[in-house]
Structures are given as C-alpha cells and as structure tokens.
Amino acid sequence: MRNLGILWVLYGLLRLVGALGVFLYSGTLTLMWGALLTRVPDPYTLMGLFHSFLIFAIILGIVAGVVSVIAGLNLMSGGASARSLGLVAAFFGLVNGPFGIALGAYTLVVLVPAGARNS
C-alpha cells in the first residue's frame, strides 16, 4: 500500500500542476478558442460555455489533486479511511488521461474486496 500511496501523492501533485497550468494559460486558451469562433452565428454563447468549461476543469483539477494527495498520504500511513479515500481518488483518476486511468483501475482492483468482485 505504501507504493500505491506514493503514486497517488505524485498523481495528485500532477493534477494540481495541471490545474495551475490551465489557470495561468486561460488567456491564451481563450484567445485560441476565440479564433475558431469567427464564423459561427452566435460566438458569445460559445465563448461563455468555454469559460464555464475552463472553470470546471480548474475546479476538477484542484479537487481531484487534493483528494489524491490526501488519499495517498492515508494509504501510506494505513489510516482508517484509506480505502474509502483511495476509491474516491480512483474514480477521479479514471476521468483524466492514461496515467490516471491506469492508476485508478489498479487501485480499484487492489482496494475492492475479492468477495465483491466475485459476486
């Protein structure tokens, strides 16, 4: 469980850095998205949806990063809530990229009891 905890801490830090990157480059992302909207009938609605998506991506990255770090620390220490936080972190990991999918799937295999998998 210690190695799994270390991986979750590293993954959580990666998610936090990703959220920070989206926040810092939101101006550039908006400019690039706006360049694609020059020929649509109502670009203002799509730009508003894009800003909503950016805010959602930043919040999801921060929440997933914090949960992953906390779950990793609990998995390393063997705390009472390590299993439940590990499962929550695994579900957050499944929605982001290949490393998150691999780590989330492996965590689900490790933390779900064998009796629940057989039924």
N, C-alpha and C positions, 0 to 999 in steps of 0.2 A: 504493500500500500504506500510505502514511502516514495517509491519511484513514480507511482501514479500521481501522488500529491505534488511532487516536483514538476511533473509535466503540466499539471493544472495551474500551478503558480506561473510557470513560464507562458502558458497559453493565455492566462488572464492578463499578464503584462503586455502580451502581444495585442490583445483586444483593446486594451487601454491606449496603447500607442496608435492603433488604427483609428480609434475614435478621435484622438488628438489630431491625427493627420487629416481626417475629414473636416474637423473644425477649422484647422489652420488653412486648408486649401478650399474652403467653401466658396470664397470669392472666385477663384479660378474655375471651380466646378460650375458655378452659376453662369459665368461668362461663356464657358464651353457649351453648356446646355442652352443658353440663350441664343448662341449662334445657330443652333439647329432649329430654333423656333421661328425663323424669319419668314417661312412660307406657310404657316398654319393660320387658320381663320381666327382663332382666339388664343394668342400666345400667353396672355396674362393668367388665364386659368391654369394652363400647363406649368407656368413658372411658379404659381402658388403651390401646385401639387409637388413640384420639385423641391421647393423649400420645406414642405411638410415631410417629404421623404428624407431630406438631409437631417432634419431634426430627429426624426425617428431613428435613423441609422446611428446618429451620435448617441442618443439615449440608450439604444440597444447595445451598442459597444461598451458604454460605461457600465451599464447594469450587468451585462454578461462578464465583463472583466472583473468587476468587484466580486460577483458571485463565484467566479472561477478561482480567484486568489483565496477567498475565504474557504472554499471547498478544498483547495489544495493544502492549505495550512491545517485544516481539520483532518484530512486524510493522512498527512504526515504525522500528526500528533495522536491519531487514533481516538479522536473525540467522539462523544455520544451521537452527535448529529452529522458525523462524517458521511454516512451512507446516504441520508436524505439530501444533503447539500451536494454530494457527488452526483446524484441522479438529476438534480436541478441543473447543475453545471453541464452534465452530459446532454440534456435536452437543448440548452443554449448553444452548446458546441455543434450540435447537428445542423444548425441553421447557417453556419459560416465556414465556407471553404473546405478544402480537402483535409487539412490538419485537424480542424475542429470536428469534422465528420469522423475521421479515424479515431481520434481520442474519445469522442462521445460514444461511438459504437463499442470501443473496447471497454470503456467504463461501464456501459450498460451490461455487457457480458460479465464483467467481474462483479459488479455490485448487485445484480438481480439474483436472488437466491435460486438454487438449482431446482427446488420444488415448484417455483412459479414458472420456470422455463419449460418444465415437462408437462404441465397441465394445459 
